[in-house]
Amino acid sequence: MSKIRVLVVDDSAFMRKVISDIVNKDDDLELAGTARDGLDAIAKINELKPDVITLDVEMPKLNGLQALEKIMTLRPTPVIMLSSLTQAGTDITIKALAKGAIDFVQKPGGAISLNINQVENEIIKKIKLAYKVNLKQQIVSTEKNEKHVIINKPLVKSSNYILDFPIILLGTSTGGPKALHKIFENLPSHLHASILVVQHMPPGFTKSLAQRLDNLTDLHVKEAEDGEPIKPGYAYIAPGNYQMEVKIKDNCQPIINVHQGPLVTGHRPSVDALFNSVAQTGLKKIIAVIMTGMGHDGREGMKKLKNKGCITIAESEETCVVFGMPKAAIETGCVDKIVPLSNIVQEIIMSLNLLV
């Protein structure tokens, strides 16, 4: 197997050296070259032909977002963003993920991170994942006439609801910000439902994600807060490094419980933590959706929700950046519909009509 060629782009000579050393340490990776800023990277990509690019977010002349847009136009290549935890850094990172970056790594020590070696394993892991992803789904819009797969299972029309409005649960990971962008920009206005979202993401970035999604829809999209009531017309994003669950108060009002309990299925926030909690409440007006992501988070929770009579949807392989989480759920036999990304909103609306 040939080595994965990596182009390292950073305006700091120190960071270029440290990240290059991390790349060269791994037997499966090879340093294709370095670039001192976005303009330098654009000038070198055709010559160096890297398999994966690590791209600093905050750079002079051409920042990471601007460089990403040009890379995806000139020579589409899997990109991992390296971001410092500043407001500008998190905002650009979220925009970059929506525009085709595969994933990101947070620099633990700011723009010039003296302790970047703390995330050495994460950098290597994400470079290898980026090399394998379905890059086409990051750069090509899904056609509206894509194949629509239907599993011949009856959808359950539930009764004895506690709620007078439905709750839509969305779980996703790698490739998720771009998928969520597609979902929220196509949701109908005045949706009489609540949406709860788990996107695997560290602290500091989920607030920027919520703000970006809020700009795409008439719904109120916000980072979830502990104890707040779940209301129709609102979408709640699980905060990074916190579990988001649903509890029922004595007056039958569902509320959000945000806490730093243990990892569930290896994650915090975890899709399984959210799905399991909703299954335990006994709420019936529930639509659960699993989209692109690595691993199997959400699989067990979706099984429990289906056993409670909830409607379940998974993104199909042809549009997933990583067909891990949806595949794991589908293999259990608990998924009602398997559809491409462009059809998920349509399926949600059709399912809502079954819950009236």
N, C-alpha and C positions, 0 to 999 in steps of 0.2 A: 504494500500500500504506500503510495506517495505521500509525502508530508503535506500538511495544511500550511499554505503560504500566507503569512500575516503581514499586513502593512500597519504600522503603528503611527498614529497621527496625534501630535501634541505640541503645543507651543513652548513647552518647557523642555530644555535639553535634559534635565535631570529625569523627568518623567519618561521621556523617550528611551533613555538608557535603562531605567528600572523595568519598564514594561517589556522592552526588547529582551532583557535578561530573563524575565519570566517566560516569555515565548520560547527562548532558546533552551530553557531547562527541560522542556517536555519533549520526549522522543517523537511524538506525533506531529509536532509543530516545527515550523521553520520561518525565520524572519525574512520576509521578502524585501523589506526596506523600511525607512522611516520618512516622515514628512513633518515639517515644522509648523504648518498651519493648513487650513483648508485649501488655499490656492495651490500650495505645494503638493498636496495630496492629489488634486485634480490633474495637475501636470504629470504626475507619476503613475497613475493607475493603469493607463494603457501600456506603458513600458514594463511595469513590474507585474501586472496581471495577478494581483493577490486573490486568494480564495476567500479571505475574511479581512475586514478592516476594523481596528479599534480606533474610535474617533472621539477625541476630547470634545466636550460640549462648549466650553467657554474659551474662544480663541479670537485674536484680532484678525482683521482683514476679512475673513470668511469664517463665521462661527460653525459649530457642529451641525446645526440644522440646515444652514445654507449649503454647506459642503455635502451633506447627505442628499439633498435634493438634486444637486448636480451629478453626484455619483450614480444615483438611481436613473438619471436620464442618459448619461454618457456611457457608463459601464456598470449595470446593476450588479451589486456585490453585497453579500451579507455583512451588516454593520453592527458592531457592539458599541454603544455609546459609553463613555466614561464621564461621570458627572460628579461635581462637588455639590454638597447640600446647601446651596444658596437658592434664593427665590428665583433668580434668573436661570440658574442651572437646572432646577427641577422643572420649571416651565418649559424650557427648551427641550429637555429630555422627553417630557410627555408629548410635546408636539412631534418630536423625532420618531417616537414609537408609533404615532398615528400616521406618519408619512413613510414608514417602511423599515425603520431600524428593527432588528430582531429582538434585542434586549439591551439592558444597560447594567453597568456595575458602578456602584457608588464609591467614590474615592473616600476612604475613611479619614483623611486629614486635610481636606480642602483641595484647591486647585493644584498646589504643589504638595503632594501627599508623601511625607517622609515615611509613613507607615503603610504604603500601598501593598507591601508584602502580606499584610493581613488578609487581603482578598485575592491572593495569588491563585488559590485553588478555584475560586469562583471565576476568575478571568479565564483560566484554562478550560474549565468546564463549559463556559458559555461560548467560547470560540469554537470548540468542537461541536456544540449543539448548533450554532449558527451555520457551520459548514454543511450540516445535514438537512437544514430546513427546506421547506417548499417556498423558495424565494419568489416564485411566480405569484403567489397569493399576496405578497407584500407590495408588488408593483403593478399588478393588473387588476382592474376593477372586475368584479364578478358579473357575468352576464345575467340578465333577468330570466332567460329561458333555460337556466341550468337544470340539470337532471334533478328531479324531485323524488326522493325515495320515501315510500310509505310502508311501514310495517303494519300488517293486517291485525291490529289489536283494537278492540273497542275502547274509545276514550270514555272515561267514567264521568258521568254527570253527578256530582256529589250533592248531598242534601244535608240538612241540619248544620248550616254554616254558623260559625260564631261571627264572621265578618259579613258586612254588607258590601264589601269591595274585595277584589282578588289581590293576591300578592304574587309578583313575578320574581323568581330567584335566578340570578345569572352568576355562573361560576366560570372563571377562565384564568389562564396563566400566560405562557409565552405566546406572543401574537395577540394577546387580549386587548391592549389599548386600541389597536387599529380596529379590531372586531367590535368593541364597544362603541367606538366612534360611528361605525356603520349602523349599529342598532339604534343609537340615540338620535341620530340625524333623520332616521326614517320613522320614528314613533309618531303616531297621530297626536295632534294637539288635544288637550283636555281629556287625556287618558284617565279614566276613573279606576285607577289601580295604583298600587305601590310597588316599587322595584327595589330589591336589595341585591347588591353586587359585591362579590368577592373577587378581587384581582390580586394575584400574588405580587406583592410590591412592598418594599421597605418603608419605614416611617419617613415622612417629609414629602413623599411623592404622591400619595393618595389624595391629598388636598388639592394639589395642582390638577390631578386627573379629574376630580369632581368639578373643579371650576371650568375646565375645558369642556367636559360633557354638558355642563349647565348652559354653555353658550350655544349648544346644538339643538336644544329642545325647549318646548314650553313647560316641561316638568321642572320642578325645583330639585336640582341635583346638589347634594352636599355630602361631606364626610360625616359618617354616623357618630352620634354622641350617646353616651350611656344614659339609659332611662328615658329617652325621648319616645313619645308615642309614634306608632307607624300610621301615616296618613296617606290617603289617596292623592295622587298628583305629585308625590315626592319620590325621589330615588336616593337611596342611601348607600354610600361607598364605605366598605369596611376599612378602618384606618390601618395603615401599615404597622405590623408587629402587634396587632390586637386581634383577638377573636371577636366576631360579631355573631350574636345569637338572638333568637326571638323568644321572649317570655310572655306569659299571659298574666295580667294583673287581676285582682279580685273582681273588678268590674268588667271582666272579659275583654279589656282593652289590650291589644298586643303592643308590646314595647320592645325597644332594642336594648340588648345587654352587651356592652362592650367591656372586655376584660383582657388581662394578660395571663390567662390560664395556660396550661401546657400546649405544646404543639399537637396538632391533630393531623394525621396522615402526613406528618413531617412539615406542616406549614402553620404559620400564624401571620395573617388570617388564613383560615382554611375553609374550603368549600364544604367539606364534610361537616365541620363544626356548625356552619349555618344550616345546612340541609337537615342534619340530625336534630337540631333544636326545633326546627319547624315541624318535623315529623312527630316529635314528642308533644307538641302543643295540641295536636288533634285538629288543627285548622285544615279545612278542606278546599277552600278556593285558592289553590296553589298551582302555579305553573313553574316547573323547574327546568332550566336550560343549562347545558354544559357546552362550552365552546373550546376553541383551540388551547392547547397546553400540554406540557410534558408530565408524565406520571399518571396517577390514578385518583387524585383528589376529587371527591365528589361522587365516586362510584358507590360507596356504601350508603351514603346519605340519599342518593337518588333511588336506590333500591327500597329504602325505608319509606320514602315519600310515595313511590308507586304503590307499595303495599297499603298505604293509607288512602289510595284512590286519587292521588294527584296526577296532573298531566305532565309528561316528561318529554323533553326535546333535546336532541344532540346535533351539533354541527357535523356535516358530512366530511369525509376525508378530502374531497377535491378542493375544499376552500380552507382547510386548516393549515396554519403554518406548521404546527406540530400536532399530529393526530394521535395524542396520547390519552388525555383525559376523556374525550368523547369515545374513543375506541374502547377504553376500559368500561365505561358505562354501558355501551351498546352490547358488549360481550356478555353482560349479565342477563340480557333479555328484558330489561326493565324500561327500555326507551320506547315511547309511543311513535315518535316521528324522527327521522334522520333527514335533515335538509341542509342545503348549502347556506352560507352566511346571508346571501341576499334574500333568502326566503324565510329567515327566522322571524322577522317582525310580522310577516303575513301569517305564519303559523301561530304566533302569540295571539294575534287578533282573532283568528279563527277559534282558538282555544278559549279566549275570553267570552266569545259568543256562546260557548257550551256551558259557561258557568253563570249565566244570568238567571 
